[in-house]
């Protein structure tokens, strides 16, 4: 499977086929009605462009690092956000028109015919993710290809469910983050497929007004990416989305917690609220 990284066309076709076949065997659970307060659409965004000085032609995962002005500051996340019920349904219809991203996906017409209600919801979450990604990083919503959905993921610390769509950037090389995003983080897939880059994140929290008391929140699997002098950690719901994708597409599973080193981490009092 690793050899797919050397052939963009084969990799893109493989991803689309695998996700379609997986969905046919194990249908994704979608809500009967979408609650805009708790439902969010995100992109697992892929590119082979020379972003952040990565080698040209190297398939990468493109993520955002949350700024200090939003909740969960410093976390690495998939671009996207909550459903806008007055905008996204209309954008979803536009994206389903001939020659636009959903219609160009070779399985879309089959889903529209045989799974119309599911197709409408997937189109809605795709539209949401593209609109939010344009706002966050100026991703061109008409310059990406839809490759398929991944199972929804609940957020542990918030009452929210995120619905991921896998997308491939066709041409865009530069992004322009807004105030919500500290920077765009680009991780080569080959690094995500290296077991040595995984660790156990032992997360603690200092209670307000008590700097000497530390509460252990839990132990979480994480991915550690080192580029030049920077180290980024991928954990939580984004980690689950990414590792599920790696399992589906490459048959790769990260090592268990007992087999990997421990990284210490802490959350301050602003983690759940941001600095706004």
Backbone torsions as a table, in degrees:
resi	resn	phi	psi	omega
1	UNK	NA	-30.7	-177.6
2	UNK	-60.3	-31.6	-178.2
3	UNK	-63.5	-18.0	176.5
4	UNK	-61.9	-24.8	-179.0
5	UNK	-65.8	-16.3	-178.9
6	UNK	-95.2	1.4	-176.9
7	UNK	-138.6	98.1	-175.4
8	UNK	-57.0	-49.1	-176.7
9	UNK	-59.9	-45.0	179.4
10	UNK	-64.9	-39.1	-179.8
11	UNK	-65.2	-46.9	-179.5
12	UNK	-61.8	-45.5	179.1
13	UNK	-64.0	-38.8	179.3
14	UNK	-64.7	-44.7	-179.9
15	UNK	-60.7	-48.4	-178.5
16	UNK	-61.3	-42.2	-179.0
17	UNK	-67.4	-45.2	-178.3
18	UNK	-62.1	-45.4	-178.5
19	UNK	-66.4	-38.2	177.6
20	UNK	-65.2	-47.4	-179.8
21	UNK	-62.6	-40.1	179.6
22	UNK	-63.8	-43.1	179.6
23	UNK	-64.5	-37.1	179.4
24	UNK	-66.4	-37.9	179.8
25	UNK	-78.4	-39.2	-175.9
26	UNK	-129.8	82.0	-176.6
27	UNK	-54.4	139.0	179.3
28	UNK	-75.9	135.2	178.3
29	UNK	-77.2	120.4	179.9
30	UNK	-120.9	151.1	-176.7
31	UNK	-72.0	152.7	174.4
32	UNK	-69.4	-35.4	177.2
33	UNK	-134.6	142.2	-177.3
34	UNK	-92.6	123.5	175.4
35	UNK	-93.0	110.5	-176.2
36	UNK	-64.9	-15.6	178.9
37	UNK	-81.1	-21.3	-175.4
38	UNK	-122.9	-12.6	-177.2
39	UNK	-99.3	136.0	-180.0
40	UNK	-137.6	145.3	174.3
41	UNK	-109.4	133.6	179.7
42	UNK	-132.4	163.1	178.4
43	UNK	-111.9	130.5	161.2
44	UNK	-89.6	101.1	-163.8
45	UNK	-100.4	124.2	-176.2
46	UNK	-118.0	149.5	178.6
47	UNK	-154.8	155.2	171.3
48	UNK	-119.7	20.2	179.8
49	UNK	-83.4	166.9	-177.4
50	UNK	-84.5	65.0	179.5
51	UNK	-83.1	141.2	176.6
52	UNK	52.1	36.6	175.6
53	UNK	66.0	20.3	171.8
54	UNK	-73.3	156.5	-178.1
55	UNK	-61.1	135.2	179.3
56	UNK	-56.5	138.7	177.6
57	UNK	83.4	3.8	-179.2
58	UNK	-92.8	115.8	-178.9
59	UNK	-61.8	132.0	-175.3
60	UNK	-134.5	159.8	170.8
61	UNK	-100.7	130.2	-177.1
62	UNK	-108.2	119.3	-175.5
63	UNK	-128.6	167.7	174.9
64	UNK	-110.8	146.1	170.4
65	UNK	-104.6	122.7	-173.8
66	UNK	-68.6	139.3	-177.8
67	UNK	-80.3	173.1	179.6
68	UNK	-73.6	-4.1	-177.5
69	UNK	-94.4	1.0	-178.0
70	UNK	-127.8	169.7	175.7
71	UNK	-64.9	154.4	-177.0
72	UNK	55.5	47.6	-178.2
73	UNK	-60.4	140.5	178.3
74	UNK	87.3	-12.0	179.0
75	UNK	-73.9	148.5	172.1
76	UNK	-90.4	131.0	-174.8
77	UNK	-143.2	162.3	171.1
78	UNK	-74.9	138.9	176.8
79	UNK	-64.0	144.6	-179.2
80	UNK	147.1	-173.4	-179.2
81	UNK	178.4	-164.3	-173.8
82	UNK	-73.9	153.6	179.0
83	UNK	-67.5	134.4	172.6
84	UNK	-103.2	101.1	-170.2
85	UNK	-66.6	-18.8	-179.6
86	UNK	-89.8	-10.0	-175.4
87	UNK	-120.9	-49.2	-168.3
88	UNK	-63.7	-36.3	177.5
89	UNK	-59.8	-35.5	179.6
90	UNK	-73.9	-38.8	176.5
91	UNK	-63.9	-37.6	178.9
92	UNK	-61.7	-39.0	177.4
93	UNK	-64.2	-41.1	178.2
94	UNK	-61.2	-42.2	-177.4
95	UNK	-71.3	-13.6	178.3
96	UNK	-93.2	-4.1	179.5
97	UNK	-68.8	156.5	178.4
98	UNK	-54.6	139.9	176.5
99	UNK	74.5	4.4	173.7
100	UNK	-100.5	174.9	-163.5
101	UNK	-54.9	-47.4	-177.7
102	UNK	-68.2	-42.0	-179.2
103	UNK	-65.6	-25.8	179.4
104	UNK	-77.9	-16.4	175.9
105	UNK	-72.7	125.0	-167.6
106	UNK	-67.0	-14.6	-179.8
107	UNK	-98.7	-2.2	-170.2
108	UNK	-65.1	-47.2	-177.7
109	UNK	-61.7	-34.8	177.2
110	UNK	-63.4	-41.8	178.1
111	UNK	-68.6	-41.5	179.0
112	UNK	-58.7	-37.6	-177.5
113	UNK	-78.1	-44.0	-172.7
114	UNK	-98.2	-21.2	-177.3
115	UNK	-136.7	58.7	-170.0
116	UNK	-61.6	-41.6	-178.7
117	UNK	-68.0	-39.9	177.1
118	UNK	-65.1	-43.2	-179.4
119	UNK	-60.6	-39.9	179.5
120	UNK	-63.3	-41.8	-179.7
121	UNK	-68.6	-42.0	178.1
122	UNK	-63.7	-37.3	176.2
123	UNK	-64.1	-38.1	178.7
124	UNK	-63.4	-47.3	-178.5
125	UNK	-69.1	-32.7	174.6
126	UNK	-64.4	-44.8	178.6
127	UNK	-62.8	-43.5	178.5
128	UNK	-59.4	-47.9	-177.3
129	UNK	-62.9	-40.5	179.7
130	UNK	-68.4	-42.8	179.3
131	UNK	-61.8	-47.3	-179.8
132	UNK	-64.7	-37.7	-179.8
133	UNK	-67.6	-34.1	174.5
134	UNK	-64.3	-42.6	-179.8
135	UNK	-66.3	-40.1	-173.5
136	UNK	-78.4	-38.0	-170.9
137	UNK	-140.5	8.3	-178.3
138	UNK	58.7	40.9	171.4
139	UNK	-70.7	129.6	178.3
140	UNK	-70.7	112.1	-175.6
141	UNK	-67.1	-17.3	179.1
142	UNK	-101.2	7.9	-180.0
143	UNK	-112.7	20.1	179.1
144	UNK	-127.8	154.8	178.0
145	UNK	-109.3	136.8	175.2
146	UNK	-81.1	126.9	-179.3
147	UNK	-111.5	-10.2	178.4
148	UNK	138.3	167.0	-179.3
149	UNK	-94.2	162.5	169.3
150	UNK	-121.3	158.9	-179.6
151	UNK	-59.6	144.7	178.0
152	UNK	-63.3	153.4	-179.0
153	UNK	-128.8	126.1	175.2
154	UNK	-78.8	144.4	173.4
155	UNK	-86.2	130.7	-174.6
156	UNK	-70.0	-41.6	-173.4
157	UNK	-92.3	-5.0	-178.3
158	UNK	-136.1	153.5	176.7
159	UNK	-83.8	80.9	-176.2
160	UNK	-154.6	145.9	173.7
161	UNK	-122.0	130.5	-178.8
162	UNK	-107.3	138.7	-176.6
163	UNK	-113.7	105.0	-174.9
164	UNK	-86.5	143.3	169.8
165	UNK	-122.7	138.8	177.8
166	UNK	-87.7	131.6	-175.7
167	UNK	-134.5	150.2	177.5
168	UNK	-119.9	126.0	177.8
169	UNK	-79.4	126.6	-174.7
170	UNK	-84.9	-42.0	-174.1
171	UNK	-135.4	-30.2	-169.7
172	UNK	-61.7	134.1	-179.4
173	UNK	-114.4	-25.5	-176.2
174	UNK	-119.3	147.5	178.6
175	UNK	-128.0	156.7	-176.5
176	UNK	-130.7	88.4	-175.5
177	UNK	-62.7	143.5	174.7
178	UNK	-91.2	-167.0	-175.0
179	UNK	-65.0	-18.9	-179.4
180	UNK	-78.6	-16.9	-170.9
181	UNK	-119.4	124.1	176.1
182	UNK	-70.8	-45.2	178.5
183	UNK	-166.2	163.7	173.9
184	UNK	-91.6	132.1	-178.9
185	UNK	-112.3	125.7	-178.0
186	UNK	-114.7	121.6	-176.0
187	UNK	-119.8	120.4	176.6
188	UNK	-60.4	137.9	178.6
189	UNK	-60.2	-31.5	-179.2
190	UNK	-62.1	-32.5	176.8
191	UNK	-72.0	-36.0	177.9
192	UNK	-68.1	-21.3	179.4
193	UNK	-93.8	10.8	179.4
194	UNK	-102.1	111.6	-178.0
195	UNK	-58.3	-25.2	-178.2
196	UNK	-67.6	-14.6	-177.7
197	UNK	-91.7	6.8	-178.4
198	UNK	-104.4	148.8	-176.0
199	UNK	-148.9	175.8	176.9
200	UNK	-106.6	122.6	-176.2
201	UNK	-96.9	106.3	178.2
202	UNK	-91.6	107.8	-168.6
203	UNK	-103.9	129.9	-179.6
204	UNK	-123.4	164.8	178.2
205	UNK	-139.7	137.2	176.5
206	UNK	-95.8	119.2	179.6
207	UNK	-61.3	149.3	-179.1
208	UNK	-59.2	132.2	176.9
209	UNK	76.9	7.2	-178.4
210	UNK	-138.4	82.4	-174.8
211	UNK	-68.4	-18.9	-176.7
212	UNK	-92.5	-10.9	-179.2
213	UNK	-100.4	131.3	-178.5
214	UNK	-127.7	128.2	175.6
215	UNK	-102.5	131.1	174.4
216	UNK	-83.7	120.3	-179.8
217	UNK	-79.1	-44.3	-179.6
218	UNK	167.8	178.3	177.6
219	UNK	-115.1	127.0	-174.4
220	UNK	-129.5	142.1	172.7
221	UNK	-68.3	147.6	179.5
222	UNK	-148.9	163.9	173.8
223	UNK	-113.2	131.8	-179.2
224	UNK	-110.2	120.5	-179.4
225	UNK	-114.5	124.3	179.2
226	UNK	-114.8	123.9	178.9
227	UNK	-135.7	115.3	-174.8
228	UNK	56.9	-120.7	-177.0
229	UNK	-99.2	6.9	-177.8
230	UNK	-103.7	144.2	172.6
231	UNK	-126.2	126.5	178.9
232	UNK	-118.8	143.9	178.7
233	UNK	-114.5	133.8	177.5
234	UNK	-111.6	119.7	-178.5
235	UNK	-150.1	-179.2	176.4
236	UNK	70.1	-147.0	-175.3
237	UNK	-63.6	-37.3	179.1
238	UNK	-64.3	-39.7	176.2
239	UNK	-60.1	-43.4	-179.3
240	UNK	-63.5	-42.8	179.1
241	UNK	-61.7	-47.6	-176.5
242	UNK	-65.5	-45.9	-177.4
243	UNK	-70.7	-29.5	173.9
244	UNK	-65.0	-43.2	176.5
245	UNK	-60.0	-45.5	179.9
246	UNK	-62.8	-36.3	177.9
247	UNK	-67.3	-48.3	-178.9
248	UNK	-61.6	-46.0	-169.4
249	UNK	-86.6	-38.9	-174.8
250	UNK	-115.8	-4.9	-175.7
251	UNK	67.7	25.6	-177.1
252	UNK	-98.3	131.4	174.6
253	UNK	-123.4	131.2	177.8
254	UNK	-64.1	156.7	176.7
255	UNK	-64.2	156.7	179.5
256	UNK	-70.3	163.4	-177.0
257	UNK	-58.3	-35.0	-177.2
258	UNK	-69.9	-14.5	-174.4
259	UNK	-102.0	-0.7	-170.6
260	UNK	-124.4	155.4	-178.3
261	UNK	-69.3	162.0	-179.2
262	UNK	-99.6	135.6	172.7
263	UNK	-115.8	129.7	178.8
264	UNK	-85.1	139.5	176.7
265	UNK	-146.3	163.3	179.8
266	UNK	-145.3	152.8	175.7
267	UNK	-114.0	133.2	176.5
268	UNK	-90.9	-177.2	-174.0
269	UNK	-70.7	-14.2	-177.9
270	UNK	-94.2	0.8	-173.2
271	UNK	-60.9	-41.7	-176.1
272	UNK	-85.2	-10.4	-175.9
273	UNK	-120.9	-22.7	-173.8
274	UNK	77.2	-176.3	-175.7
275	UNK	-101.8	12.2	-178.0
276	UNK	-70.4	NA	NA
